[in-house]
Amino acid sequence: QVQLVESGGGLVQAGGSLRLSCAASGRFFRIALMGWYRQAPGKQRELVATVTSEGSTTYGDSVKGRFTISRDNVKLTTNLQMNALNPEDTAVYYCAADIWLSGQIQRMRYWGEGTLVTVSS
């Protein structure tokens, strides 16, 4: 009943920019948080950025100053603007959302299927 769909991945040269989007759909009470995680081949999944419904943001140390997360509470969408990309940013980027369902006490984590970002040197 909850679905997250990512878009915007692709191939970009080092130093370039890319913009990712994630849209939530389904039946739920409230989206507490939306954000992005990434996983490169052979590495652990790591935090990229998150934003709460109130607008508070968190960034991973490796992307601070280069990436910017935003959200649209009307369209239920989060965007990730990625600038000054380098080959180390190459990974599958996953949209995540912490969602309260009607009648539930604890929020649940939902994941999108991921979108591939490849940065060439």
N, C-alpha and C positions, 0 to 999 in steps of 0.2 A: 504493500500500500504506500510505500515511500520509495521514491526513485530520485537519484542524482545523476545528471547527465553533464559530462564535461565536453568542452569544445575549445579549439584554438591551438592545439598542439601542432608541431611541425618541425621543419628544419630551418635553422638560422645560423648565420656566421657569428663567430666570436665578436663581442662588442655590440651586437645587435639587440633588438627588443622583440618581445612577444607578449601577447595578452591572452590569458586563459579565462574561461568563464565556466560557471557551474550553476545549473538551474535545478531547483528542488520542486517536486510535484508529488501529489498524493493527498491523503487525509491525515492531518495531524493537528495538534493543538498549538504548538509553538516551536520555532527553531531557536534554540538557545545560542548556538554557535555554528559557524561555517568556516571552513578553512581548507588548507592544502598541505598534503604530505607528499614526499617523493621517495622513490626507491630506484637506485642504480643497480646494474647487474652485480651480484655478489656482495651487495651491501645491505645494511639494515634500513628499514623505512625510517625517515626522519622528518621532523617538523619543518615546514616551510613558513607558513603564516596562518593565523586564525583571527577571526573577528567575531565578537559577540553581537547579539541583537541590539545592545546598547551602544556599540561602536568601539569598544575596547579592543586593541590589537596586540598580538604577540608575534614575534618574528624569530626564526632561527638565526643563530649568530652568523652563519655563512652568507645570509642574504640581506642582512640589515644594511640599509642605505641604497640597495639596488632594487629590491622588490617592494611593491606596495599592494596591500589588499584592501578591497572595498566591498560594500554590500548594498543591495537594494532590497529593503524590507517589503516593498510592495510587490516586486516581481519575484521575490524569493530567490535571488541570484547573488552569487559572490564572484568577484573578478580579481585576477592576480596580474598586475602589470609587472613584467620582468624586464629590467634594463641591464645594460652592461653584462650581458651573458657571456659565460666562459664554458669551455668543454666540461668542467666539473659539474655544471648544472644539468648535464645530460642525464635524464632519468624518466621514468614513468611518473607522472604527477597525478595524484589521487585526490579527488574532492571528498571532504568529510563533513558530516553534519551531526550535531547532537540535538536530538529532537524529543520533545515531550509529546507523547500520545495521550489522547483523552482518557482519563481514568487511571493513568499510571503515575506512580510516585517518583520513579527514577527515570531520567532521560536515557535514551539509547543512541549509540553511535551507528551511523549509516555511512556507507562508502559507495563512491562511484566506481565505474569499471576502469578508469584511468585514461590518460591521454599522453602520448609519447612526445617528449621534447628532446630534440637532438641539436647540439651546438657543435659546429665544426670549427676547427682551428685554422 
